[in-house]
Structures are given as C-alpha cells and as structure tokens.
Amino acid sequence: MAEFTLVAEAGRPSGSSAARRLRHAGRIPAVVYGPGVDPIPVSVVARDLRAALSTDAGLNAVLSLEVGGDKFLTLARELQRHPVRGSVTHVDFQVVDPNREVTAEVPITLTGEALELHRADGVLEQQMFSLTIKSRPADIPAHLEVDITDLVIGSAVRVSDIALPPNVITEVDPESIVAAGQPPRVQALEEGEAAEGEAVEGEAGAVEGAAAGETPAAEAGGDSGGES
C-alpha cells in the first residue's frame, strides 16, 4: 500500500476557542500518539487531510506524517465530525510500526448477483458491513469481497467464505453471517400474522372454556374426601 505524505504543524494552542479559529483558517486540530511517542498536539490542512483519506484505502491509508524535522508512520484514528455538516473537526494520528500487526476495520463489498434469490422474490439482507482484521500496516486491504452469486432463500455467506489476502487474519467468529437470503417480505409478514392469530385463538379458547365452567380434571377430583 502506498504511503501518503501529510505535513503537520506542531505547537497548536489548546482550548475550544483556539480549535474553532484553526478550523476557520482551514486547518484541523489533531494529536499524534503511539508507543514511545509522547502525545504531540498538531494541526493539518483540512484539504490535505481530505485528499489523504479519499484514496481507495479510505481511513486505513498509511500516512507519512511530517512534524517539524520528524517523520512518523501513522494511521488516522478517532475522527470527530461536525454533527450537521459531517466535516472532520479533530483527528488522532496513531504511530505504527511497519513491521508489527495493527487492528483495522475493513469494508465488505458484495459481488456477483443472486439470480435465484431474485427469481424467488427473496430479499438480500447484509448483516455485516466491515470486518475487523489484523495485519501489518502496508498489508491492510482497501476492502474485502464476498460473492453472493449462489445465495438463495434460507442460505447465507459467512466470515469463513471471505478470502483474506496474504498476511491478513481475523479473529471474528467464522460462522458470523455476512449476508443472508430472506423470504419475500409479504410472505414473512403473513407467516408472522398467522402465528400471532393462532396464539390469540388459543388464548380466546381458554377464556371461553373457563367462562363455560369447564374445570381441569385435577381440580374436579379435588373433593374426593366426600362424606363418611
């Protein structure tokens, strides 16, 4: 995976007012941290950060961060965003060792077309949209593909069906479902309503029996002591 060079400016002032001024000037407050590195408050140009995170690697892009005369290999982590605009308001840069594994969330992309599922008016339900993996920074894949071509109603593709690239592992349960073929929504709704109707009828029958004076056999024999 290619590295993206990003220049950071150290010595930014602290406080929410100072952070607002930085963002107004087109810069994003950030902090650099990692093993053997004391946290360093920095700021980066917002436009450059967007470009760095807009590659195929997304948030898993390996960033060569230049801070003064130092250079750190980092991953962007803990992005904070504006609640309305969605723009990044703060970012943590985690210093990583190129020869040690890191943990990353990798997007899952569904490939192929489940023709049999569509012919049966079934519904494709994706239950997992990313997978937690471990690998060296340079080996983090941009995305993981799952083929749904053979998916039919009642079947599923699981984590074990994902072909992981070399040097990439996951500790997620291999039986975890990524995507499943579900019956048509109308059919599922009708079956649910039928089951609910049967339950209601059963309850109504029990109430009517009690009103008619029906008594369970165990209770009917309760006065077996009788007169002597």
Rosetta blueprint (number, residue, H / E / L):
1 M L
2 A L
3 E L
4 F E
5 T E
6 L E
7 V E
8 A E
9 E E
10 A E
11 G L
12 R L
13 P L
14 S L
15 G L
16 S H
17 S H
18 A H
19 A H
20 R H
21 R H
22 L H
23 R H
24 H H
25 A L
26 G L
27 R E
28 I E
29 P E
30 A E
31 V E
32 V E
33 Y E
34 G E
35 P L
36 G L
37 V E
38 D E
39 P E
40 I E
41 P E
42 V E
43 S E
44 V E
45 V E
46 A H
47 R H
48 D H
49 L H
50 R H
51 A H
52 A H
53 L L
54 S L
55 T L
56 D L
57 A L
58 G H
59 L H
60 N H
61 A L
62 V E
63 L E
64 S E
65 L E
66 E E
67 V E
68 G L
69 G L
70 D E
71 K E
72 F E
73 L E
74 T E
75 L E
76 A E
77 R E
78 E E
79 L E
80 Q E
81 R E
82 H L
83 P L
84 V L
85 R L
86 G L
87 S L
88 V E
89 T E
90 H E
91 V E
92 D E
93 F E
94 Q E
95 V E
96 V L
97 D L
98 P L
99 N L
100 R L
101 E L
102 V E
103 T E
104 A E
105 E E
106 V E
107 P E
108 I E
109 T E
110 L E
111 T E
112 G L
113 E L
114 A L
115 L H
116 E H
117 L H
118 H H
119 R H
120 A L
121 D L
122 G L
123 V E
124 L E
125 E E
126 Q E
127 Q L
128 M L
129 F L
130 S E
131 L E
132 T E
133 I E
134 K E
135 S E
136 R L
137 P H
138 A H
139 D H
140 I L
141 P L
142 A L
143 H L
144 L E
145 E E
146 V E
147 D E
148 I L
149 T L
150 D L
151 L L
152 V L
153 I L
154 G L
155 S L
156 A E
157 V E
158 R E
159 V H
160 S H
161 D H
162 I L
163 A L
164 L L
165 P L
166 P L
167 N L
168 V L
169 I E
170 T L
171 E L
172 V L
173 D L
174 P L
175 E L
176 S L
177 I E
178 V E
179 A E
180 A E
181 G E
182 Q E
183 P L
184 P L
185 R H
186 V H
187 Q H
188 A H
189 L H
190 E H
191 E H
192 G H
193 E H
194 A H
195 A H
196 E H
197 G H
198 E H
199 A H
200 V H
201 E H
202 G H
203 E H
204 A H
205 G H
206 A H
207 V H
208 E H
209 G H
210 A H
211 A H
212 A L
213 G L
214 E L
215 T L
216 P L
217 A H
218 A H
219 E H
220 A H
221 G H
222 G H
223 D H
224 S L
225 G L
226 G L
227 E L
228 S L
